[in-house]
């Protein structure tokens, strides 16, 4: 077992949480404690993952609470971070978690983009 996983297990993470946190940390470069906060802790409670509007709630909360070198994060960085957190929290990309419906938060402007083909969005394939 990896030493980083052991360290997180010692802090009270489950094995699944620890491996998921480490995988996301490699993508986002966020410390494990912040990933846990946003995916399963108090930050997750503010976002209410899997409920319509979760991606926008993530963006608002990250904007309000996160900074880099004392400066606000760019909208592009916040969007990417929230997309990664959404996937970890729900198992799916934004707009595609169980119980979510395609809507304006999915990122496409035209109504026709949300026609499903084999269960996927026609425009992006998700």
ABEGO torsion letter per residue (X at the ends): XBAAAAAAAAAGBBAAAAAAAAAAAAAAGBBAAAAAAAAABAAAAAAGBGBBGAAAAAAAAAAAABBBGGBBBBAAAAAAAAAAAAAAAAGBBBGABBGBBBBAAAGBABAAAABBBGGBBAAAGX
